[in-house]
């Protein structure tokens, strides 16, 4: 199903993936595309992701501000959490202050390359109940979108991933594996 003309157009025109996890960054690497989105090497919890998508251009104008460190078991630092306005972004691939500084520089560069008219949104739904709760808002988004889930949806807006049971993190890890 590979279509060279579509791929060449994608390379020429670019795309800005907005994903609630590492899927977008993996797609850039897999496709060999320039990263035109700051949403790389991070994850956003669903309620914050929904808020982000409700005013994506507005949130992209917000500065990325470190909030706090996520603590692991026995109080060990796991990674920083940053904010775009009232949206929390988990920088789960950042482990040192130097990495955080580099992440902030990359965020700024990628935000400057963001293509608001060439966005593709990706998310995951773990349960049919979450899909039912979020279906209307997801369908109303003005950009092309794809959602992955371990179940089939009646209208075809969700791509069923049969591999979800094989991964400890379920559908999110399965979708990242698919992007690779």
N, C-alpha and C positions, 0 to 999 in steps of 0.2 A: 503493500500500500504506500510505499515511499513515493512522493511526487517531487521531483527535483525542482520544478518551477516554483512550487509553493515554498520549498525550503530556501531557494535563492532569494525569493521576495522577502521572506522573513529575515534573512541575513542582511538584506539591503535596507529594509524599512525599520527593522527592530521590533521589539515587543517588551512590554513592562509586565512581568509576572507579579501578582500580588497574592501571596499564599500565606496561610496561617502557620506554616512550618517551613522546613528546609526544602520543600518540593521545588520551589521556584529557582533557587540557587542550583540545585541538581539539574534542572532542565537547561539552564544556561550552559552548564558544563557539558552536559550530554550533547546538546545541539551545537556547541562551539560558538555561542552568541555573546556579544557584548552585554554585560550586566547593566540594564537600564532600569533597575529597581533597587531601592535600598533594603528591601525585605529579603535579606540573605542571611543565612546562619543565625536564625532566631526562630522563636515561635510566639504566637499571640493566642491567648485563651479566647474561646468563642465569643463571649460577651464583649470583649474588647475588639475583636476582629469585626464583629457586626457594627460596632460604633465607628471604627475606622472606615469601613466601607460606606457608611451613611454620609460621610463628607470627606472622601479621600483627598480631593484637592486642598481642602482646608487643613487637614492633618499633615499633609506633606509640607505645608508652610511652617509648621511648628518646629521648634528646635528639639533635637534629641537630648534629653536631660537624664543623667544617671539619677536613679531614685534610691535604691538600696541594694544590698547583696542578699541573694537567696541563700539561706542557711541549710546545710545538709544535716545528716544525723550527727549528734554530739557537737553541734555548733560549727562544724567546718563550713567554710565559704564554698559555695558551689559555682555561682555565676552572678553577674549583675542584672538587675532589672532596670530598664530605662523607660522614659515616658515621652510620648508625643501628645502634648496636652493631657487629656484624661485617659489616654490609651496606654496600657502597659505592654512593653515589649521585653520578652525574656531573651537575653543574650547568652544563650546556653553553650556557645562555642568560645566564649571570652573568659579567660582565666587570670589575667594579670592586668595591672594598670596600663602597661604599654600596649597590650592587645586592645584594651578599651579605647585608648587614644587612636589607634590605627582604625578600629571599627568606626569611630566617629568621623574620621577623615573619609573613609570609604562611603559611609552613609551620605555625607555631604556631596561627594562626587556623583554617586548614583542617583541621588535626588535631583541633581542638576541635569541628568540625562533622562529623567523619567518622561515617558510618552503617555500623557493622560488620554490621548485619542487612540492608543494602541495597547490597552490594558487587557490582560486575561487574568481572571480571578480563579483561584483553586482553594478548595477546602475539603474537609472530611466530615462525615457524619457517622458516629459510632452506632447509633440506634435509630430505628424508625421513628421513635418519639421525638428525638432531636431534629430529625428531618421534618417532621410534621410541624414542630414549633418554628422552624426557621425557613420553611419552604417559600412562603410568600415574599419575605424580605430578600431571599436569595434570587428568586425569579425576577424581582423588580430591579435588580442591579442593571445599569445601562451598558455593561461590558460583557463580552463573551466569558463564559464561566464553565467550570467543570467541578463536580463533586464526586468524591469516592466514598463508598460505604460497603459494609459486608452484606448488604441486602439490595434487592432490586426495587426501584420506585416505579410506580405505574406510568408516569409520563416521560420517562427516559432522561430526566435531568440528572440522575445519579448513575455513575458507572459502578457496577457491582464488582468488587474485588474478592475473588474466591480465596486469595492468599492470606487474608486477614488473620485467620486462626493460626497460621504458621509463625507469627511474629509476636513477641512479648508485648509490644506496644500496639498491637492490633492494626487497624486500618491506616493509621498515620504512618507507621513504619512500613507497611505494605505499599502505600502510595509513594513513599520515598524510594523504595526499592524499584518500583515501576519506573520512576523518573530516571534511574540509573540505566 
